[in-house]
Amino acid sequence: MIVTSNIVNDLNTAFQLINMGTNDKIRQGEQLLQQIRGDIQYPKVLFDYFQAYEISLGLRAAIELKLWFKEYRNFDDYQAQYVQNVVQTIKQHIISAYIVSEAPLIHQLKDAIVYVASRDFPTQWPTLMADLNQFLTHPDYVYKTLKLIYKLTEKYVYQSRSDPLYEEIIITCDTIHHNLLLLAKSLIQQIEALQNLKLSYEILKTLLKVFYNLNFQDLHPHFEDNLQSWMEFMKVVLRLQPVQGVEQFLFKCKGEALRCVLLYAMKYRDDFGDLIQVFSSEIWNVCTQTSAGRDSDKIVLCALRYFKTLIAWQDMKTFFEQNIKILIESLIIRNLSLSKDEIGMFQDEPQEFIEKFFEQSDLESRRAQAVELFKTVTKHFNQQVNVIIQEYLQAYIQSGMNGIDNEIILINLIIEASTSSFTSKDGTIDIILSQENVLGFYTHCLKPKLGQIFELQQQNQSVEQKFTPIQLAFYCRYLFYFRNVIDKVELPTLATLVSKLQLSKKITLSNIASYTAYSLINVRQDVKNYANHQLYFENVNISQYLQLILTDCYNNIKQQQKLETYSLKLTNSLITLLKQEIFNAIAALCNLLQDLLKNIKLEYEFQNVHLVFEIIASVVDVCIIAKNSEAANQLQQSILNQLDELLRENKGDVTNFVLQIYSLFLQVQTNASSYYQNLLQNFLEIQNWNESNSSLFQAYIIFFQFGFQGTNLPTTQLQAILKSIVSHSTPSYTELSKFLIKSNSQWTNIVLAIIFEQYKIQQQSQPQISSKSKATHLSQRLINKEVFLLLAHVFTSYGVEVLINECSKISPQLLESFLINELGIIKSISQRNERKLIFTMLSAILFSGSFLSQQSWNLVFQAMVENITLKKRNPLKFMGRVTDREVTSSSGFQPLKPVIARNNTDKLLNDEDKLFSAQFKTYYSNPIVQQQLPIQQLLTQQQQELLSNLIQSV
């Protein structure tokens, strides 16, 4: 094929300009390249160029060729036909060019070949595998060839099975299988002769990867006919002995061999079944030789997954019953001790360590996979596991209970064997290990150690001189997991003992101790009843213990250089449980809160700031419940200046929290102080209610609710504020509206008039829904839902007649028109509390009179039944929002629990569907209604049956 010299010259000039490196030169070079990229000869010129020119320019050409073929794989048939001759010419020579190339050119060529093959192999490039196969027997080129075959076959693992893919796999296996098997045998001979071990191991590892790819989709006849040869090869690989200096290369090969064996055991059990027991013995022999380092991870992880699969097979039961102890010792116990990485994490990364320690967030480590295997073993061989753990426990006791590693392994064994049902909130719920083993360790091993710790604490001696921090952490782990198994009478004493450990200088141990103490005092009354969240110690007087723990918290917080989440959670929980007992130490509490507020300024982290204000809110809430204005005033005086400073800094989240605290303080004051009155007047200024402050609106409103108690509301200013936030379409207008309506029924008409005026404007300006306006439309629908909720609030406060009358004053058909326009919301409303409010109101509107026309009545009725039907089909969608979740982000308004509890006075029904059904039953019992209401036309057969069932249930 003739290539004009002009293209070559232009290409050479472009690459030289780009290599100069300045922005102007690069831009000139790219422009010149752009001009010649459309030439049909362009890829051929690139292919010739990189072979003829020095490395820097040649590499640039190879990269351009790779990028051209990357685009080529997506060409349509016309484009591909246009360049067919050029591409065919390149394909005839590119394999040879790849084989003789070295880094970095070879990497670009490998990718280019993969791109071409993804489009053309096997139909337009039938010789590809044959071209590669000839190099599998050439010692100098076999590694390069295997690397390319691996890249070409990699897609067999992740692509879904299809006829074209299956055809390609068959052609590939037919072409290269024979040489692959010969290569496998020759590699073993080279390795056993210690010839060029590093390269031999690299070739072996790549060969095993290719084997995995080729066998992933199906068992090809060539592999099936030679199954014994291949499996003998795998056994030999697993038995290879390490040679000093190249051990890590061999371990990687063994890991790949294990992956192949696991693939056969999982997918080709009928063909592989006779070999399973043989390989099981080989695998745990290999695992006993592995180190704790990461270079052995692949072997161990594959072995753990392999046995987790096999352990559940019924026909393997006898085998595992005979070998269960070997399995536990070779695979599980070895991976339950602390690794060097975990020890380093304990020292340097407290948060990550604790998450893995308590919450089982680590899913892919050797330890995590060993735990999963052990749980499966315990489930299927519970009796044998109990006997084995009993033997380990007795041996540990007889040894004098020495050896930290053995102690940690035993604790982990008992925890993991026992824990079939676990949550980080409640610990172990169901144990499948015998209580004799669980409590035996506690009674005979842990209790004596805890007694020694207690004596050291009483004598003010350092516990960490006798027990290492990690050792103490694992004692906490045991108590954390089995707090529902240990006698609850002992928990306060244990919590007090553990809380002393939070004074450790080791941050990780301090946080673990705080979290453990928090868990011990927050055990639930009935851990298996998920509907009952009552804490056991809410009704048990343990205040003497709680006060000791609170003192430890105070001392811990004083020594901390920054706020720590776990100590804050523990402190808040103690205040909640102590209740009025906190008044005995109100001065110390004031000092504690002052220290916490100081730390907010030192380092801002949202979750911890939120917890600090939760603590303050909990203290004030106790004052409100006890009507102890003296304690509240003392607290207010001690922290008011700090709160005011934080308020003046005008940080969104902090401002929200401070105003909520102020709203609580206002509830124990007869009259708002001048400080609060000035704030109220300031927040009435309309400039505070611009859209940029929308995240603060709810906090302003909560502050208003308690700041204006017992006083006349400033009507003009509040009307202006309501109009402003309604025009912004922020959902906060419902909170302000609810406050105004609740304060005086005369506000009902004013609020509804403002809301529906904006609703009318919105309806008139609403564009036709298109793909570009979907987000805006969704936002408007959400705002319209807020109007629904506001109407429901009017109904809840004053009844259906007031609601209808107030809407009629604005416009006779206003309410009816709104309901018909928003039938979509009635059909789709799913959040639990919102649905209860809206359905209760709609039931009253439908069945309390003839307010709606018959046509409108029919439409609303249909929409409600459709919603009920949808709920029955998809109940999870109607479960509602999680309200007791961990707050981890600072997006929008975040309520403090005591504030929101006092602000949420809506009384909601248990079952709004039953209310609807009962009222419909009464309504439909009227013969006249039965004649006028065409149920069969309004509802589908399924909806009629559903409604009938609901009526029968009430």
N, C-alpha and C positions, 0 to 999 in steps of 0.2 A: 504494500500500500504506500502511495507517494504522499509525503507530508511536506508542505511548502516550508521553506526556510524562514519566511516571515513570521509564522506562528512560533517557531522555536526561538527566534530572536526576541519577539515580544515577550514570550514567557520568561526568557532569561533576564531581560530587562526588568520585568515586574518583580521577579524573585529577588534580584539584587537591590531594587528600591526598598522592598519590604524588609530585607535583612539589615538595611542601614539603621532602622530603629526609630527614626524621628517621625513625629506625627505626620508632617507634610509628605515625607517620602513614602510612608506606609500607605497614606491616602492615594498618592499617585500610582503606587504599585497595585492597589486594589482596584482602582479605576481601569487600569490597563488589563488586569485579569478579567474584569467584568466584560470587557469588550471582546475577548477571545473565548470566553466560556461557552458561547453559543455555537462555536464552530464544531462541526461533526467530528473533526480530527482531534479535538481537544484531549479526550482521555488517552488516545494512542500517543500523542505527543508527550503527555505526562509520564506514561509508562516507559517510553524510550529515554526520557530526560533523566529520571532518577537513577537509571542504570549507567548513564554516561557522564554525569557531572559529579563534582566533589560533594561531600556529605551534607554540608549546610544547605546548598541549593537542591540537592537530590532529596533530602528529607522533606523540604517544602513541597516538592513535586509529589512525593509519596502521600503526604497528608492531603493535598488537593485531589489526588486520585481516589483516596478513600472516601472523601466527602462527595465526590462525583458519584461513586457507586452507592453511597448511602441514599442519594436522591434517586438513582437508577432503580433501586428495589421497589420504589413506589410509582414508577412510570406506568402509564396506561399502555394498552397494547399498541396503539399507533406510535407513541413515543419510542417504545422498545423496538419496534420494527424499523424505525428510522435509523437507529444506531446499531442495529443487529450486527452488521459486518465488522464494525470497529470493535464491539464487545467480543465477538467470536474470535477475532484475532488475538485480543489480549488474553482470553481464557486459554488459548493454546500454549501460552508461554508463562502465565503468571505463577503456576505451581512451581515450575523450575526456578523462576526468579525468587520466589519465597524461600525455597530450600537452600539456596546458596547465599541468601542475604543474612546479615547480622543485625543486632540491635544498633540503633533504634528503628531502622527501616523495616525490619521484619514484623514489628508490631503493627505498623500501618498496613502492610500487605496482608497480614492475617485478617485484620478487620475488613479490608477491601474484599477479600475472597469470601468471607462470611456474608457480606452484603450481597454479592453477586449470586452466591449459592442460594440465599433465601428466596430469590426470585426464579432462578434458572434451574436449580437442581431438583429432580433428576431429568425433567423433560427437555430443557434447553442446554443442559450440560451433563449428559449421561456418563461422560468419562471421568468426572471429578474424582470419585472414590477409587477408580482403577488407577488414575494418575498418582494418587496418594499411596495406594496399597503397595506399589512397587518400591517405595522408599522405606516401608516398614521392615524390610530385610536388610537395609543398609545401615551399619552401625553408626556412621557419621551423621545420618539424617533422621534417625528414628525418633529422637526426642522432639525435634521440630515438627515432624509429621504428626506425632501423637497430640502435641499441643493444638495443632490446627484441627485435627479430627475431634478433639474434645470440644472446641469452640463450635464446630459445625453441628455436633450432636447434643449440645447443651439444651437446645430447645425441646428435645424429646421429653425432658423432665417437667417443664412448666407449661407446655402447650396442651390443650385438650385434644383427646384422640379424634382423628378424622381419617377418612380414606386416603387422601393425599399424603398425610403424615405417616400413616401405616405403610403405604407403598414405599416411601422414602426409607423408612427403617429397614424394611425387608431388603431393599437393594443394597443398603449400606452393610448390613450383616452378611448378606450373600457374598459381597465383594471382599471384605476385610477380615472375616472371622478366622479363616485358616491361618493367616499371618499373625493375627493377634494371639492365637493359642501358641504358635511356635515362639513368638516373642516372649510370652509368659514363661515358657519352659526354659528358654535360654537366659532370661533374666535371673531366674533362681540359680542357675549354674554359675553365672558371673558373681552374684552376691555371695554364694557359698565359697567361691574361690577368692573372695575379698578383692575383686577387680573393680577399680574406680567406683567405690561404694556410693559416694555422694550423687554422682550422675545416675548410677544404676537405681538408687532409691527414688530419684526424681522421675525417671522413666517409669518405674514401677507404680508410683503414686498416680501418674497421669493415665497409665494403662488401666488401673482400677477405676478411675473416674469415667473413662470411656466405657468400660464394662457396665458400670452403673447406668449410664445414659442409655446404652443400647438395650438394656434389660428392663428399663423402667415401665414402658408401656405394655409389653407383652413378652412372653418367653419364645424367642425365635427357635425354629427347629434345630439350627446348628448348635445353639447353646443347650437345648434340651438333649440332643444326641450326645453332647460332650459334657454333660452335667458332672459326671464323676471326675473327669479331668480338671474341670474348672474348680470344683470344690476341693479337690486334692491340692490344687494350686493355692486356694485360699487358706487351707490348713497349714501349708508350708509357710506362707507369709506370716501367719499368726505365731508360728513356732520359731521364726528367725530370732537369733540371739543378737542383742545389741553389741555394737563395737564402739569403743570409746572414741568420742569426738564427733560421731555422726548419729548418736542415739535419737535425737529429735526428728531426723529424717525418717528413720525406721518407724518411730511411733506414729508419724503421719500416715505412713503406708498401712500400718496395722489398723488405724482408724478408718481408712477407706475400705479395707478388706472387711471390717466389721459392718460397715454400712451396706456393702454388697450382700453379706450374709443375712443381715436384717431384712433387706429388700426381698430376698428369696423366701425367707421364713414368713414374711407378711403376705406376699402376693402369690407365691407359688408353693403353697403348703403341701399340696398333693404330691408334687414332684420332689420336694425337699424334705418331707416329713421324716424319712429314715435317718437323715443326717443331723436332725435338730439336737439330739442328745449328745452326739459326738462334738458338735460345735459348742454346745453349752459348756462342756468340760474345758474345751480349748479356750473359750472366752474368759472364764473366771481364772484360769491359770495365767492368761495374759494380764488380767487386771491386777493380780497379786504382784506383778513385776513392775507396775507403773509407779511413777513418782507422783508427788502431790502438785508438781508444776503444771503450767498450762500446756506444755508440749504433749501431755498425755490426755488432755481433755477430750479429744475426739474419740479416742479408744473407749474411755470410760463412759462418755455420754451415749455412744452407740450401744455399748453393752447394757447400760441401764434401760434404755428404751427397748432393746431386744428382749430382755427378760420380763419387762413389764407387759409386753405383748404375750409372751409364751405362758406366763404364770396363770392366765385365765383359761388356758386350753384344758379341757377335761381329760384328753388322752395323755397329757403331760403330768397329771396329778401325782401318779405314783413316783415318777422320776424326781419331782420336786420334793415330795415328802421325804425321800431318801437323802436328798442333798440340800435341804433347806438351810442347815447350819453353815455349810460351805458357802452358799449363796450370800447369806447375811454377813459372814466374816470377810469374804473376798470383795464384795461389791458395796455393801451398805455401811458397815462399821467404818471401813477405810475412808468413807466420804462424809461421815458425820462429825469428824473432828474439825477443829478450826484450821483453816488454811492461812498461809502467810498474808494473802490478800485481805482476808477478813480481819486479821489482827491489825494490819495497817489501816483498814477502814475504821476499826474501833478507835484507833488513836487519832485519826485525822479527819474522818468524815462521819460525825455523829448521826446526822439526819439519815443518811443513806443506810448506815449500819442498823439503826433502829427500825427502819421500814422493813428491812429484810429479816430482822430479828423477831419482830412481833407480827407483822402484817403479811408475811410470806409473799412479798412483792418480787422476790428473785425467782424467776421461773426456769431459767436455762442453765444455771450453774450445775456442777457435779453434785453439790449437796442437795439442791432442789430436786434434781432427777432421782437421787438416791432416796429422798423422802417419798417421792411419788411411788417408786418401786416398793418401798417398805410398807406403805399404806396398802398397796395391792396384795403384797405377801400376807400381811396381817389379816386382811379381809378373807383370803382364801385358805389360810393355814393358821387360823387364830390359836388353836390349841398348842401347836408346835411352837409358835412365836412366844406364847406365854411361858412355856417351859424354858425356852432359851433365855428369855429375859430374867426369869427367876434364877437360872444358873449364874448369869452375869451378876445379878444383884447379890447373891450369896457369896460369890467369889470376891466381889468388891468389899463386902462387909468383912469377910475373913482376912482380907489383905490389910485391914486397918484403915480402910477408906482413904488411902493415900493415892496421889497421882491425879493432877488436875485434868489431864487429857482424858483419862479413863472416866472421871466423874462427869465431864462435859458430854462424852459419848453416851454414857448411861442416861443422863438427863434427856438428851436428844432422842435416844431409842425409846424411852418411855413416852415422851411427848408425841413423837411421830406415830408410834404404834397405837396410841390411844385415840388420836384425834381423827375421828371420822366425820365429825361435824364441828366446825370452828368458825367463829366470827371475831374480828378484832375488837368488836364492841363487848361481846359477852364471853370470850374465851371458849374453852372446850365445852360443847353442849352435850354431846353423846360420846361415851368412851367405849371402845371395843376391846381394849385390854382389860384384864381382870383388875378389879379394885384392889385386890391383894397386892399386885405389883405396883400400882399407882401410889396407893397409900403406904405400901411397905417401904418404898424409897423415902417417902416423906417422913414416916415415923422413925425408921432405923438409921437413915443417912442424913437427911436434910435437917430435921429437927435438932439433933445434937450440934450441927454446925451453926444453926441459927441461935442456939443457946449460947455458944461461945461468942458469937457476934454481939448478942445482947449484953453479956458480961463485960466485954470490952467497951461497949457504949456507956454502960453504967459507970465504969471506971474512967471515963473520958480518955481512953486509950485509942490509938489509931487502929481501926479495923483492917486497913489496907497493908499493915505490916505483917499480918498473919494470913490474909486472904487477898489474892490478886483481884484487881478491878474486874477482869473478865470472868473470874470465878464467881464473884458477887453478882455480876450481870446474869449469869446462868441460873443462880438461885432465884433471882427475880423472874426469870423466864418461866421457871417451873411454877412459881406461885401465880403468875399471870395466867398461864394456861389452865391450871387446875383450881382456880378460885371457886368454882362451882362444885367441886368435889370435896375440898377441905371443909371441915366443920365450920359453919359461919360464925360460931362463937369465938373462934380463934382469929378471924380475919382482922378485927380492929387492932389486936396486939401485933399481928404480922405487918399491918399497914404502918403502925407506929415504928416498928423496927426498920422496915424498908425505908421509910421517909428520912431516917437519919443519914442514909446513904446518899441522899441528894445533895449533901454538903461536901461530897467528894470533889477534889480538884479536877478529876477526870470528867469532862463535860458529858461524854457518852454515858458513863455510869450514873451521873447525876440525873440525866434525862430519863434513863431507864428506870431508876428508882422512883422518880416523880410519876411516870406513867404507870408503874406497877402499883404504887400506893393509890393512885387515882382509880385504877381498876378494882382494887380490893375493897374500897369503900363504896363502889358504885355497882355492886352485884345486884341483879334484879331479883324481885320476889319470886317470880316463876320464869326461869330462863327459857323454858320450852314454849311458853305462851307469848307469841310475838305481839299480840294485841295488848298485853299487860306490861306497861313500861315502869310500873311502880318499883322503886328501889327498896331493897330489903331494909336498909338502915334509916329510911325515912321515918319509920315507926319504932325504931329501937334506939334508946338513949345511949349513945357512945360519945357524948360531947367531950368527956375528959381525954379520950384518945384524939378526937378531931382537933382539939385545941393544941395538943402537943404537936400534931402534924402541921397545923397552921403556923406555929412558932418556927418549925423547921423550914417551912416555905418562906417565911419572912427573912430568916437568916440566909437562906439560899439566894433569894432575890437581891439581898443587900450585897452579896459577894459577887453576883453575876456582872459581867462587863456588858452584857446585852440581854434583851428580853428572850426568854426561852419558852417555847410553846407549852411544853409538858408541865412545867412548874406553874404556869398561868392557868392551865386547865384544872390542875389539882387545887389551886387556891380558890378558883371560882366554885368548884364543887364543894369544897369545905364550907364556904360561906352559905351556900344553898342548904346544906345539911344542918349546919349549926343553928340557923335561923336566929331567934332572939338571943341565943347564947353569945352572939358576937358583941352584944352591948357590954359584956364584962371586960372586953379588951378593945373598946372603941378607939382609945388613944393610939394603941399600937397599930390598929387598922388604918387610922389616918396617916400615920408615918409610912406604912406600907404603900398606900395609894399615892402619897407624895413621891416616893421613890420610883414607882411605876411610871408616873407621868413625866418624871425627869428623864427616864430611859427612852421614852417616845422620841424625845428630841435628839437623842444620841444616834439612834438607828431606826429608820422607819421601815417596818415590814408589816404589810397589811394585816395578816392573820393575827399577829401578836398585838398590834394596836387594837384590833377588834376585841380580842380577849381582855385586854386591860379595861376597856370601857364596859365589857360584860361584867367584870368584877365590880366596878364602881356601881353599875346599875343594880347588881344583885344586892349590894350593901344597902343602897337607898331603898330598894324594894322591900327589904326586911323592915326598914324603918317605917315605911308606909303601912305595911301589914300590921305592925305592932303599934301604929299611931304614936311613934316615939319622935316627936318633933325636936326634942332636945338633942338626941343623937344625930338626927339628920342635919340640924343646924351646926353642930360641932364638926361634922364631916364636911359640910358645905364651906364653912369658914376656912378649913384647913387646905382645901384644894381649889377654891374659887379663883384665886389669882392665877394659878397654873392653867385652869380651864379657859380663863379669859385670854391669856397669852396665846394659847393654842387656837382659840376662836379668831383672834386678830391676824394670825398667820394665813387664815383663809385657805387651808388645804381642804379640798372637797370632802374626803372621807372623815377627817377629824372634825370638821365643822358639823357634819351630820351627827356624829357621835356626841359631841359636846351639847348640841341642842336637845338631843334626846335625854341626856343626863339632866339638863336644866328642866325639862318637862317633868321628870320624876321629882326633882326637888320642889317644884311648884305645887305638887300634890300634898305636901306636908306643911305648906304655908297657908295661913289664913288669908293674907293679902300679899300680892306680888311686891317684892322690894323695888326700890327705885331703880336698881340695876336691871332687873328683869323688865320693868315698865319701859325703860329707855330702849332696851333691846326690841321689845314689842313694837314700839313706835318706829324704830329703825327698819324693821323687817316689813312694816306696812308701806314703806316707800316703794313705788312702782318699779324703780330701776333694779331692785333686787329680784324682780320676777321676770327678767329677760331670759331668752331661751338658753343662753350659755350657762345659766345657773339651774337648769332643770333638775339636775341630780340632787339639789338641795331642797326642792320644793316640799317634799314629804316631811323633811325635818322641820322646816318652817311651820308647816300645818300642824304637826304634832305639838310644837311649841305654842302655837296659837290656842290649841284646844284647852290647854291647862293654864296658859297665861291670861286668857280672857274669861276664865271661870268666875261667875258671879258679877260680871260687869256687862254693860251694854256694848254690843259689837259696833265698831266703826263702820256703818253701813256703806257709805260712799266709797271708802278706800277698799273694802273687801269686795264690793261689786266690781271695781276697776281691776283688782287682782284676778278675780275669777274670769272676767272677760279676756284678760291678757293671756292666762295660761290655757284657756279654752282655744283661743286663736292659734296657740302654738301646737295644739293637738297633743299635748302631753297627758298621759293617763293620770297624773297627779290631781287633775281637776275633780275627779270623783271623790278623792279624800277631802278636799276643801269643801266640796258640795255636801258631802255627808255630814261634815262638822257643822256647816251652816244650817242645814235642814234640822239636824238634831238639836241645835241650840234653841230654835224657835220655829214653829210651824209656818209662820209668816214668810220665812225665807224660801219655802218650797216653790211658790210661784215664781219668785225672782230667779232662783237657780234654774228651774226648768225653762223659763223664757230665754235665758242666756244660752243654755245648752242647745236648745232646739233652733235658736237663731243661727248658731254656728253649724249645726247639723244641716240646716237648709242650705247654707252657703256651700257647704262641702258637697252636698248632693248636686247642686247646680253646676259646680266647677269640676265634678268628677269626670275624668276623660274616659274615652272608650278603652277598655282593657286591651293592651297589647303586650308583647314580650318585654318591651322596654318599660312599661308602666306597672308591671306586676308587683314590684316591691312597694311602690306608692299605694297601690290598691290594697295590698295586704295590710299596710300600716293603717289605712282608713278603716278597713274592716275591724282591726283591733280597737280603734278608737270608738267605733260604733258599738262594739261589745261593752265598752265602758259606759256608754249611755244606757244600755240594757241594765247593767249592774246598779247604776244610779236610780233608775226607775224601781228596781227591786228593793233598794234601800228605802225609798219613799214608801213603798208598799209595806215593808217590814216595820217602819216607824209609825205609820198612820193608817194603814189598811187600804183595801182596794178602792173604796169609794172616794177617799181623799185623792188617791192617785188619779183616778178617772176625772174627777172634778177639776183638779188643778191643771191637768193637760187640756181639758175642754175649755178652760178660761183662755188659754193661749190660742187654741184653734179647735173647733168642734170635732174634726176628724184626725187630730194630730196623733194620738196614741195608736189608733187603728192603722193609719197610714205608715207609721214607723214600724209596727209589727210586720206588716205585709212586705215592706221594703227590705226588712232584715230577716226574712225567713231562713236565709242561708245560715245565719248565726244560730237560730233555734235548732236547725238540723244538725249542726256540727259541734255545738258547745260541749266540751268534754272535761275540762278541769273540774274536779269534784265539787269544791265549795261554790264556784261560780254557777255550776249547773244546778245545785240545790237552790240557790237564791232565785235564779231565773225561772226554773220550773215551778217553784212554789208560787211565784207571782203569776205566771201564765195560767196555772191551774185555777187560781182565784178569778182571773179575768174570764176564762172560758166558762166556768161553772157557777158563777155568782149572779148571773143576770143576762140580759140581752143587749149588752153594750156593743158587741160586734155584729156586723151584718152577717147573714148566713154564709155568704161566700167567703168572707174573711175568717169566720169561725172555722169553716171547713179547712182552709189553708193552714191556719195555725195548728189545728188539731192534727192534720196530716204531718206537719213538720215535727211535732213532738213525738208522735208514734215512730216516725222514721229515725229520730235520734235514739229512742229506746231500743229499736231494732238493731241499730248500729252498735249500741253498747253491749247488747247480748252477743253480737258477732265478734267484737274486739274489746273485751273488758279491760285489757291492759292500758288502752288509750284513755280510759276514763278513771284511772287510778288517782290522778291528781298530782300535784307537785310534792316533791320531798321537802318537808319543812324543818327536819332535824338534821340537816346535812352540815358537813364541815364547810365553813366559809373560807375560800381560798383565793378569791379575787376581789378587786375593789370596783367592779363594774356596777354603776348605779347606786341606788339607795340600799343600805344594809341595815336592817332593823336590829336593835338590841332586844333580846328575848323578853325581859321584864316589861319593856315599853310596848312591844307589839301585843303581849298578852293582855295588858291593861287597855289597849286601844281596840282590841278585837271583841266587840260585844254582840256581834250578830249571832242569834240563836238559829242553828241549822237543824233541819230534819235528819233523821237517820236514813230514811229512804224516800226520796222525792217521787220515785216511780210508783210506789204504793199509794202515796197521797193522790197522785194523778189518777190512778186506777180506781181508788175508792170514790173519789168525787165523780169520775165519769160513770161509775156503776150507779150512783144515786141519780145523777143527771139523766142517764139513759133508761132508768126504770119508768120514767114518765112516758105513757103510750103515745102522746103527741110528738115527743122528741123522736121516738122510734120510727114514727111515720115520716117525719121530716128529714131525718138524717140517713143518707144513703151510704151506710158503712161499706157495703160490698163494692161500691164505686170508688170510695175514698181510699180504701186500704187494699193492699195485696193480700193474697191468701195467707202468706206467712205472717204478715202483720196482724191480720185478724186472729190467727191462732195465738200469737204472742199476747195480744191484748186480752183475749179470752182467758188465757192462763193466769195473767196478772190479776184479773178481776176475781177469779176463783181463789186466789191466794190471800185476798183481803177480807 
